C-alpha cells in the first residue's frame, strides 16, 4: 500500500468535493446518469488524479457516464483551475468504482447463507 501523504490526501479530498459539485451543476449531458464521486487518489507529485465514481442503474449507463466524464475531463480540469488555489491542476483519470455493487452482492450472499442455515436448523429440530 502506498504511503499516505497529508498534502496529497487533502488535495484529493478537495478535488472530490469540487468535482462532485461541478459534475452535478455544470455537465448537462443526458447520457450522464446519477454519478457519485466516491474517491480521488492523487499522485505524489500532484500531476495525476484517479477519480473513482459510482452510478445507479445498469452497467451500460455506467459505461456511458464514463465516456461523458472522459470527454468532459478538460472542461472539469479548467473549472477546477479557476476554483482552486493550485499552480497546476492534476490530469483527471476516471475509473468506475465497483465497491457498492460488490458490497450489495456480498450482502446478498450472506443473507442467502443465513437463510440456508436457519432452514437447516429448522429441519434438524423436527
C-alpha positions as CSV (number, residue, x, y, z in Angstrom):
1,X,0.0,0.0,0.0
2,X,1.4,3.4,-0.9
3,X,2.3,5.8,1.8
4,X,-0.3,8.4,2.5
5,X,0.9,11.9,2.5
6,X,-1.2,14.6,4.2
7,X,-1.0,17.1,1.3
8,X,-2.0,14.6,-1.3
9,X,-4.8,13.4,0.9
10,X,-6.1,17.0,1.4
11,X,-5.8,17.8,-2.3
12,X,-7.7,14.6,-3.1
13,X,-10.5,15.4,-0.7
14,X,-10.8,19.0,-2.1
15,X,-10.8,17.7,-5.6
16,X,-13.6,15.2,-4.7
17,X,-15.8,17.9,-3.2
18,X,-15.3,20.3,-6.2
19,X,-15.7,17.6,-8.8
20,X,-18.9,16.4,-7.2
21,X,-20.3,19.9,-7.4
22,X,-19.1,20.5,-10.9
23,X,-20.4,17.2,-12.3
24,X,-23.8,17.9,-10.7
25,X,-24.1,21.5,-11.7
26,X,-22.1,22.1,-14.9
27,X,-22.4,18.9,-17.0
28,X,-25.7,18.8,-18.8
29,X,-25.3,15.7,-20.9
30,X,-28.4,13.5,-20.9
31,X,-26.2,10.3,-21.1
32,X,-24.7,11.2,-17.7
33,X,-26.7,9.4,-15.0
34,X,-26.7,9.8,-11.3
35,X,-23.0,10.0,-10.7
36,X,-21.4,10.0,-7.2
37,X,-17.7,10.7,-6.8
38,X,-16.6,8.2,-4.2
39,X,-12.9,8.9,-4.0
40,X,-10.0,10.7,-5.6
41,X,-6.4,9.4,-5.4
42,X,-3.8,12.0,-6.2
43,X,-0.2,11.0,-7.3
44,X,2.6,12.1,-5.0
45,X,3.7,14.8,-7.4
46,X,0.1,16.1,-7.8
47,X,0.2,15.6,-11.6
48,X,-2.4,12.9,-11.9
49,X,-5.7,12.2,-10.1
50,X,-7.7,8.9,-10.3
51,X,-11.3,9.9,-9.8
52,X,-13.5,6.9,-8.7
53,X,-17.2,7.3,-9.4
54,X,-20.2,5.1,-9.0
55,X,-23.6,5.3,-10.8
56,X,-27.1,4.0,-10.2
57,X,-28.6,1.8,-12.9
58,X,-27.5,-0.7,-15.5
59,X,-23.8,-1.3,-16.4
60,X,-24.5,0.3,-19.8
61,X,-25.4,3.5,-18.0
62,X,-22.1,3.4,-16.1
63,X,-20.1,2.9,-19.4
64,X,-22.0,5.9,-21.0
65,X,-21.2,8.0,-17.9
66,X,-17.6,7.0,-18.1
67,X,-17.4,8.2,-21.7
68,X,-19.1,11.5,-20.8
69,X,-16.7,12.1,-17.9
70,X,-13.7,11.3,-20.0
71,X,-14.9,13.7,-22.7
72,X,-15.5,16.4,-20.1
73,X,-12.2,15.9,-18.3
74,X,-10.6,19.0,-19.9
75,X,-13.6,21.2,-19.1
76,X,-13.6,19.9,-15.5
77,X,-9.9,20.5,-15.2
78,X,-10.2,24.1,-16.4
79,X,-13.1,24.7,-14.0
80,X,-11.0,23.3,-11.1
81,X,-8.2,25.6,-12.1
82,X,-10.4,28.6,-11.7
83,X,-11.9,27.4,-8.3
84,X,-8.8,26.1,-6.6
85,X,-5.6,27.9,-5.5
86,X,-3.3,25.4,-7.2
87,X,-0.4,26.2,-9.5
88,X,-1.1,23.0,-11.6
89,X,-4.3,21.1,-11.7
90,X,-3.8,17.3,-12.0
91,X,-4.8,15.4,-15.1
92,X,-8.1,13.6,-14.4
93,X,-8.4,9.9,-15.0
94,X,-11.9,8.5,-14.4
95,X,-12.4,4.9,-13.1
96,X,-15.7,3.2,-12.2
97,X,-15.9,2.2,-8.6
98,X,-17.4,-1.2,-8.2
99,X,-17.3,-1.4,-4.4
100,X,-21.0,-0.6,-4.0
101,X,-22.0,-3.4,-6.3
102,X,-19.6,-5.8,-4.7
103,X,-20.9,-4.8,-1.3
104,X,-24.5,-5.5,-2.4
105,X,-23.5,-8.8,-3.9
106,X,-21.7,-9.9,-0.8
107,X,-24.6,-8.8,1.4
108,X,-27.0,-10.9,-0.7
109,X,-24.7,-13.9,-0.5
110,X,-24.5,-13.6,3.3
111,X,-28.3,-13.2,3.6
112,X,-28.7,-16.4,1.4
113,X,-26.3,-18.3,3.6
114,X,-28.0,-17.2,6.8
115,X,-31.4,-18.2,5.5
116,X,-30.0,-21.6,4.4
117,X,-28.6,-22.1,7.9
118,X,-31.9,-21.2,9.5
119,X,-33.7,-23.6,7.2
120,X,-31.3,-26.4,8.1
121,X,-31.7,-25.7,11.8
122,X,-35.5,-25.9,11.5
123,X,-35.3,-29.3,9.7
124,X,-33.0,-30.8,12.4
125,X,-35.3,-29.6,15.2
126,X,-38.2,-31.7,13.8
